[in-house]
Amino acid sequence: MSTMTAAKDTTPDMTDFLTEELSRDFADRNDKPSAASNVLSGPPLIMDEPVPRLPRRIEGGFTGLGHDLDRHGRDCRNAVRLMEQLRPLLETAEAERVRLSQALTRILPEIEEHGRGLATMIESARKGDVSGDLAGKFTKSAAKLDELESLAEAMNVNLMAVRSAWEQYARAAIQAQRLRDGLKGH
């Protein structure tokens, strides 16, 4: 009998709690004070808009509600896992881009120096001074240009990798945001 009395004592509190919680879900989203909390506790307020009503039926019952919540939970966990998997890939591609940019910054002055030296030796040879190692200078300049070409190819491949990683990460973030908005909207 005392259990029944305790249940009766908490019923008004539970009614108020459920009314407030459900009215948030079914009230207008304009952050206006809702009259739904007064539906069970007092006379209805007269407003221009109709008072939202509590649902009379929960689709799928409590089991269906549980399945929906489980599905949303799995979707959210999968979105988090996907973003966690993509982040290292993106960070690695970006770190490689930084390394390649530093290599480019290092090699460009060397190529310019070899080019100026080669131009000076060619000009001297035109004037009759063939004492310099023109063939060696051509070989060194060609080696630096080959290095630049390899670096340019690596930078091109890296650019595609960074772009792909960013696109995948952005899609995952957009999907996660949609899940988040869907949970807030319900």
Order of alpha helices (4+ residues) and beta strands (2+ residues): alpha-alpha-alpha
